[in-house]
Amino acid sequence: MNTYEEEVVEELKKWETEMCKRPSLWNKTTKSLQTKINEKIPQKVHDVMTSSMKHMIKATLIGSEYTTKKTIKFTADLRERDYKFEDRLSFYKKTAAIEGAGTGAGGILLGIADFPLLLGIKMKFLFEAASIYGLDVKDYKERIFILHVFRLAFSDPHKREEAFQRVLYWKETVQEFPESPESINQMNWQELQQDYRDHIDLIKMLQMVPGLGAIVGAYANYHFLDDLGQVAKNCFRWRLLTDEKKKRIITKKHPQ
């Protein structure tokens, strides 16, 4: 193992610790506040956001819109892949910030439109990132893995460790899905939608406040892409490691 790989192993050890942390007091307080705010939002608004998210993700993972390009094939070590990844992450963060500023300046209607637009940017980014690390994004099982990466990035702090374990022990997780693309319907869509919305709703509500929308929209979208990027990077790095290297990182036992 070279020096750079040693550095990555140490980073992944810290990542495991972070993913397995218990919810903080701030997490619990935010959750309570978020619940109260959500109760005051018209149900029709909730329905629109939930429906658009569900259909966009399913179309992305089952369809071909994001899988028409071939997986990036190039002889590269982990350092080169990480460099390529950071370059694309920077591009997507700027794209998300511009989109957030634009919709944030347009008030409530464009603020609502930001939800599916931002989701589309995130999914495009994940597919490209997976390709950089050598995953065949035309393989529906790899698309299911991408969905698990998405779920981990935006999981409820109370459920994060369970989501992390499913990525960590992917060989076992993927066995739950039959040899058919339709098996993606086995995902708990309601839980995925709610966790994602809970993660972003609080700050996104501020995006609809007149005078603050553009600033909040740009900052929030940039921040969300950065968070997703860090989780995705480590998930895809993990897939590249040999079992021997993984043994040096894992401290949590696989749940029976």
Order of alpha helices (4+ residues) and beta strands (2+ residues): alpha-alpha-alpha-alpha-alpha-alpha-alpha-alpha-alpha-alpha-alpha
